[in-house]
Amino acid sequence: MREVSELNRYLVVNQNIEPVVATGAGAEVFDEDGRSFIDLEGGPGVASVGHCHPKVVAAIKSQADRLLQVPGRYHSRLTLTLAERLSALTGGRLTRTFFANSGAESNEGAIKASLKHAFNTRKQGYGIIAFDHGFHGRLCLTSALTGISKQKRGMGTFGTFPGIAHVPAPYCYRCPFGAKPDTCGAKCADAVADAIKTRVPGEAAVMIAEPILGVGGVIVPPDTYWKKVGDILHSYKVTLIHDEVFVGFGRTGKWFAHDWYGTQPDIVTFAKTIGGGVPLGGFMATETLGTAFEPPDHFTTYGAKNQIGIAAAHAVLDVIEGERLLERAASGGDRYMKNLKAIQKKRPILGDVRGKGLMIGIEIVEPATQAPVAEAAKKIEKGLVERGVLISTTGVNGNILRITPPLVITDAQIDRSCEAIDAALAEATDS
Ligand SMILES: Cc1ncc(COP(=O)(O)O)c(C=O)c1O
């Protein structure tokens, strides 16, 4: 068999590493020699119902025999009933869905609808607010929305878009204001009002934000943050888009991560989990935002028409409901937290452990100063692969290990992966 290093020359430059993954089942994947790995990346965030869940596979196979793609402008009952199901998940508050193919495309559509709404309501400006450390995809507008500079390096004007003001994320472990969470008075929330008053051109039209940040390093806002920001946005009639591409559909232990905070977003974007491995994304909107476009303002060839993705999504929702995966995400998350906090006590290189449900970040630091250490995080990632565990490093400083496994991960797999994390931490600390 030819080496992958030789074959990889045919792909555009990428970050791919070994193993060469050949098959998957539940929370595990297997390489070409049949060696198993616990998948703590989960896709990333895609394989929430597990790799190759039999119900998702069966739905895809059965749909493939019937219809793959609906021609251009025609209805599909499968798509319409999926939109109805999604609306029900929001208690009927978000009434209309647009289906797309990826997270970035879903976010671009959501911003486009918000700007059209701003036009329809005669706003005196088109300002967009987004988070430092936020991540929204790698197309031009979504790169511009992303608050991670290194992802736009050396690309000229690609990743810039007029009218965007970034605001500090509520990153309490490394507070941008140098404050303590219980005494800070929510300075990060006030920064949103400041941006509306001082930094957007004219008026702010929309804020887009992950309710819990993923790629930025699993940043979990304090309990009161979103209520305060929601009130500010409401008072300035600014549309709120929650990007739930990573955290949506149960990962945090609720259907949507913003459910933890009680915010009432005008739009929720989604992708990853919903397709169970088949590309599908989209956005759900209130009646007002969902009717802001006039045909043919917005459309995509696949999305709502791609019946394999839509059939897979129905099966994914069936599995999340039938296997009670919200509860599983919550209990699995608790188990990780307990294990990781115990490890943290003996390994000070583990500076912070945080998360909600099965969206967990562990920050690798220099114990004396808490400074981020990316090299050690990379070493731990490598040590974990050697021990049969796949994990990714993330965050602006590259020092955060992100644990986002399939929600079906078993207690035994959680414990085994924590033992491997402990051993890899020991190796990185001792060497
Ligand atoms: C929060 C968030 N938004 C958007 C995206 C982009 O999704 P995609 O890669 O499907 O375009 C991601 C991908 O990781 C994400 O985590």
The ligand as an SDF file (V2000), in Angstrom:
LIG
                    3D

 16 16  0  0  0  0  0  0  0  0999 V2000
  -19.2980   27.8060   15.3760 C   0  0  0  0  0  0  0  0  0  0  0  0
  -18.9510   27.4440   13.9650 C   0  0  0  0  0  0  0  0  0  0  0  0
  -19.5020   28.1320   12.9600 N   0  0  0  0  0  0  0  0  0  0  0  0
  -19.2430   27.8380   11.6890 C   0  0  0  0  0  0  0  0  0  0  0  0
  -18.3720   26.8230   11.3570 C   0  0  0  0  0  0  0  0  0  0  0  0
  -18.0570   26.5340    9.9210 C   0  0  0  0  0  0  0  0  0  0  0  0
  -18.6730   25.3720    9.5170 O   0  0  0  0  0  0  0  0  0  0  0  0
  -18.2550   24.6940    8.1320 P   0  0  0  0  0  0  0  0  0  0  0  0
  -16.8490   24.2100    8.2920 O   0  0  0  0  0  0  0  0  0  0  0  0
  -19.2570   23.5970    7.9400 O   0  0  0  0  0  0  0  0  0  0  0  0
  -18.3610   25.7570    7.0930 O   0  0  0  0  0  0  0  0  0  0  0  0
  -17.7770   26.0640   12.3720 C   0  0  0  0  0  0  0  0  0  0  0  0
  -16.8350   24.9690   12.0660 C   0  0  0  0  0  0  0  0  0  0  0  0
  -16.1160   24.4700   12.8780 O   0  0  0  0  0  0  0  0  0  0  0  0
  -18.0720   26.3910   13.7060 C   0  0  0  0  0  0  0  0  0  0  0  0
  -17.5070   25.7200   14.7260 O   0  0  0  0  0  0  0  0  0  0  0  0
  1  2  1  0
  2  3  1  0
  2 15  2  0
  3  4  2  0
  4  5  1  0
  5  6  1  0
  5 12  2  0
  6  7  1  0
  7  8  1  0
  8  9  2  0
  8 10  1  0
  8 11  1  0
 12 13  1  0
 12 15  1  0
 13 14  2  0
 15 16  1  0
M  END
$$$$
